[in-house]
Amino acid sequence: MRIPLEGLEVFFPYDYVYPEQYEYMLELKRILDAKGHGVLEMPSGTGKTVSLLSLVISYQLAFPAKIGKFVYCSRTVPEIEKVVEEMKTVVRYIEKEQGAPLNFTGLSLSSRRNMCIHEEVSRERTGKVVDAKCRTLTASFIRERHNGEALCDFFNGYEKRGKEAPIAAGIYSLDDMKAYGAKHGICPYFLARYSITHANVVVYSYHYLLDPKIADLVSKEMQRDCVVVFDEAHNIDNVCIESMSVNIHKRHLDAATRNLASLQTKIAQIQEQDSERLQSEYTRLVDGLRQQREMAETDAVMANPVLPSEVLEEAVPGNIRRAKHFVGFLKRFVEYLKARMSVTYVVNEVPLRFLDDISQTVCIERKPLRFCSERLGSLLHTLELSNIDDYSAVSLVANFATLVSTYTKGFSLIIEPFDDRAPTIPDPILHFSCMDASIAIKPVFDRFQSVVITSGTLSPLEMYPKILNFRPVSMCTYTMTLARNSLCPMIVTRGSDQTTISSRYELREDPSVLRSYGQLLADLCAIVPDGVVGFFVSYGFMEFIISKWIEQGIIDKIRRNKLIFVETQDAAETSIALEKYRLACENGRGAVLLSVARGKVSEGIDFDHHLGRCVVMFGIPYVYTQSRILKARLEYLSETFQIREGDFLTFDAMRHAAQCVGRAIRGKTDYGIMCFADQRFARQDKRSKLPRWIQGYMTDANCNLSADEAVHICRKFLKEMAQPCDHSIGHSLLTLEQIQSGTLRTTVRPTAV
């Protein structure tokens, strides 16, 4: 249908629209009109992706002068593929309505591992190995040795034909790009990277914008008028922090020492055979940075958090311009780190204290440290080393040197002499941890006119502008309009014997609590058809409780009704468990999957319809609170953003709990039970941090239940869901006529924050 939306005609590819979809698109349009940023929470399974694509693509077509490229960031390859399929549906509908092919290009980009079509290289399964083999075939110095030809025919095809004209208009998934590359003899990875500049819509991972090392390669050509959407962005602060943090073990320093010895040998060989190459690099280090500076001024390249734009104004310090001098400099730096990590006590200091100590101890100044990462990259290129992953240890040290000398605020340096779980075994590790998520994402907010953060579990919304340090023009959360109450959230606070149940540390080994948890799961498995998913707060707690359930005979009770599968920390084992779990649900045997919050299953797997009729959250998934890194971050948040420690810990735990139980319902025709099994969930400070669309269906009567009462409510709910249902038009589905008549206004009311 064509939806009129405050002067914009939105091409929506379905005959009916959900009320919350209409309101979501309306708020999104207002964000684009205001050229500002927004935070929008949309319930799971209510068509968030198609709403985003329909609105923004329609806006691009109607107002090409107002917005440019649409950059859609998601987390995983399966999610990227889903977005591209929805985009194809939208574009096909627009072409049908306009009666002509659309001159519109949308493409997806992923790593070489997911896009390579070279017969030998594509067989590899590890990303680093694929990258290394690709570079051995396509590096510039390899091409120079072979008269300008690469050793990969597909890359040669890209060089000869890929840049002649933009890729043909159309919507390309990763498989489509590979098929296009195979047909035309062009490398799909490099073609996609080149075609980003011409595409109307680009779909790729968060890291292509947030990780400074990748963003500088892929996204620096993006213009200011781009619209950026981070989907499933409930963990975006953690992604930002991880992209800016460095962890160095003793083994990394030993490997870095070997790397530097290898570099020293290669430099000596080149000095004998081709000293001119090193001399030309010396010259380029001054001229090259000046050229980069000029390019930054004319093209407005997005600032790189690892190497801020003001550093481009300076020449590389003289004491690290010569290759042998730079290697000697890094050797001193590595030896200093080894000495610092030989302590027998915990060190926690700010970057300025570290810089002051290194200056006094080994006379290493701050300025050359800032250039280490860039200088090492130049050296590896000059030495024509294609397999740079062999030098990952020294690269890690160089990145740390650049970070610690660039950022004096928002970071903490912690040296731990041993792992707390094994205090008698020396295992030193240096954490240079980012405390402020806004450091990585600030260039994105500054660079682009509209950035939208959206997900199904963002509550409380006001936390994100604080921790990401930006000012949104709109923050809205939407409820879910259902023809019937197909969502049954409940809080179980007591076992069938009236024992209080909780995952609090002091109660985790209480036999009565463990028995109550087990009996609750066994009773639910006896009445819930098909799939049941249980989430625990940690792997350790899950393994401990399963062992106790075996002793108490509870596992045998569960197995009478369902097969049991367990998520492990091994990705391959978990994939097999998921496959067999689905098979058991498909063939009617039924199964229960025991998983962990913050694990693979809780984040990227959908348990739609019969795969997840009931999800149980055993306890509140608080992060490990004794972590020194977490304590440092909490202290920073309190001092900088006035976010209290308890508020942030609860916010973090509840968003992960909501993400887990949100697996139960993936659409309006779906139904499911959400069981929060912990007495603390009943407290107002916990309940209020659940998404509004879950709170809206959680009645007071279901907020303090015993296990027996919960089973009774589940039985009644499942009987109601077994009845035929008419998804009535006018309540959960709207026609174009109803939208035009204003019916929507009484149907759904978004909550502005």
Helices and strands as residue ranges (DSSP letters): E 2-5, E 8-11, H 19-34, E 38-41, H 48-62, E 70-74, H 77-98, E 105-108, H 112-115, G 121-123, H 127-138, H 140-145, H 153-157, I 158-162, E 170-172, H 174-184, H 188-195, E 201-205, H 207-210, H 212-218, E 227-230, G 233-235, H 236-243, E 246-249, H 250-273, H 275-299, G 309-313, G 318-320, H 323-340, E 347-349, H 351-362, H 366-370, H 372-382, G 388-391, H 392-406, E 411-418, E 426-434, H 438-447, E 450-455, H 463-468, E 474-477, E 487-494, G 505-507, H 511-527, E 531-536, H 539-552, H 554-559, E 563-566, H 571-586, E 591-596, H 600-604, G 609-611, E 614-618, H 628-641, H 645-661, G 662-664, E 672-677, G 679-682, H 684-687, H 692-695, G 700-702, E 705-706, H 707-721, H 736-741, G 743-746, E 751-752
